[in-house]
Amino acid sequence: TKRNVATEDFDHPGFVTPIGKVRSRGFEFNLQGELTPSWNIVLNVSHARPVVLESTGEIPAGNLLPYLPNTTANIWTTWALPEALLRGVRIGGGVDWASRGNLYPGHSSSAPAYAIASGFAAWETAIADHQLTLQVNVDNLFDKRFYNSLDGQQDYGIAAVNLGTPRRLLVTVRFKL
């Protein structure tokens, strides 16, 4: 249970106001394992129902906190290629999923559920007793358009759609001294 959780201030668009008291109940499940010495997998699932217990603002007590997904999940895997094939190379990828966002009380709009795939390839080697790692990550591999959240109150004709990050390529170089 938390007090003074920030939510939109519909009288002052672009600002937030404390909502009162919110309780979130649910579960988290995490599973991590090594399927083979070179193949790892991670699975996470979270489900929570954030309910407004005491209201100081726009969202009446007893309603779910709007715009948040109740359930999120992801699965990731990594595989270190055999040294005979490519020494020091790892590849991996996974999917992040979020359920539809909670509705604002009395409204019919919410952010839809989405699933986003990402991947990476990395190469590690030693140079004079120092570790060099080169890695390429691709987030949102299929460049899916998705909404992190949908905000706004229809009474004011205001709607803000928060778009998720489009495909992104990130190249990193690490050298440990």
N, C-alpha and C positions, 0 to 999 in steps of 0.2 A: 504494500500500500504506500502510495506517495501523495504528498500534498503539494499544492501549487504547481501542478503540471501545466506547462505552457501550451496554449492553443491559440488559434486565430482570434483576433479582436475584430469582429465584423463591423463595429462602429468606426474603426480606424484601420482600413485595409493596409496591409504590409506590416502591421504590428501584431504582437502577441499579448495575451493576458493570462493570468493564472486561472485554472478551471476549478480548483477546489481539491477534492480528494478522489484519487483513482486507484482501483485495485486490479491487479492483473494476476489471473490464475491460469495455470496451464502446465505444460511439461516440455522438457528438452531431452533429446535422445542423441547421443554421439557414439559412433562406432568407428574405430580406427584399427586397421590391421595390415599385416604383411601377408599377401596371398602367396608370394614366392620371395626369395631373398632380394629380388630386384623389382618386385611389383607391390606397390602400396595402394591402399584405398581408404578414403575417409567419407563417412556418411553422417550428416547432421539433419535433424528435424526438430522444429520448435513450433509449439502451438500455444497461444495465449489469448485470453479474452479480457481486454482492458475495459473495465466497467467504471463509469462515473458514479461514485458513491455520494459525494456532496458537491453540489454545483454552486459556483459563484458567478457563472456567466451564461453563455449561449446554449450550452449542451445540458439538458435536464438530467438529473440523477436517474440512474437505472439504464441509461443508454450506453452503448459501446463507444469508446473513443473513436472518432471518425477518421477515415482515410488510411488507417493502418491495416496491413494484412494480418489475419489471425494466424496463418500458418506459413512458415518458410521452410525450405529444405534445400540441401545441396549435396552433391556427390562429386568427389574428385579422385582422380587416380594418377599415379606417376609410375613410370617404368624406366629403369636404368638399362640401356641397351647392353648386350653382352660385349665384353672387352674385345673379343675376336672381331666383332662387327664394327663398332665405333667406341673406342675407349673414352670414358668420361662423359658420354652423352646421356642425358635424361630427357624424356618427353612426358607430357601429361596434359590433362584437360579435365573439364567438368562442366556441370550445369548448376546454376542457381535458379530456384523457383520461388515465387511468392504468390499466395492466394489473392483473390480480389480484395480490395480495400473495404473497410467497413463504411457503410453509408452514413451520411450526416442525417440526424433525425429529421424525418419528414421530407427527405429529398430522394431522388431516384438515381443520382449520378455517383459513380465510384470508379476508381482506377481498376481496370481489369487485371486478372491474373497474368503472370508472364513467366517465361523461362528463358534464361540467357546462357549460352555456351561460351566457354573461354578455353584457351590452350596455351602451352608454352613449350619451348625447346631450350635446353641449356647444355653447355659444354664446360667441364672443369678440367684443369690441368695444373701441374706444379711447375713453377719457374724458379729455379734457385731457392728451393725450400719455402717458397711463397705460393699461395693458392690464387689462381686466376679463374674467374667464372664469367662467362659470357652468356647472357640469357635474353631471349626474345619472348615477350608475352603478347598475346592477342586477346583483348577483352571484347566481349560481344562479337564473337567470331563471325556470325552471320548478319551483323549490322541490323539487328532487329530493333524496330522502334517500339519502345515501351514507356510506360508512365510510372515513375516512382510514386507519385501521389496525385490526387486531384483535389484541389482546395477551392474554397469559395462558397458563398451563400447566395442562393438563387434570388432571395428577396432584394438583394442589392444589384443583381445582374453581373456579379463579379465571378469570374472563374479563372483559376490559375492551374494550368496543367504543368507539372514538373516532369519534364522528359528525362528518361534515363540516359546514361552516357552512350553515345554511338560507338561503333567499332573504334578501338584504340590500339595502337601498336606501341609497345614500350620496350626499349632496348636498354639493358643494364650491363655494366662492366664493373666487376668487383676484384680488387687486388688486395689480399691480406698480407701485411708486412710481418 
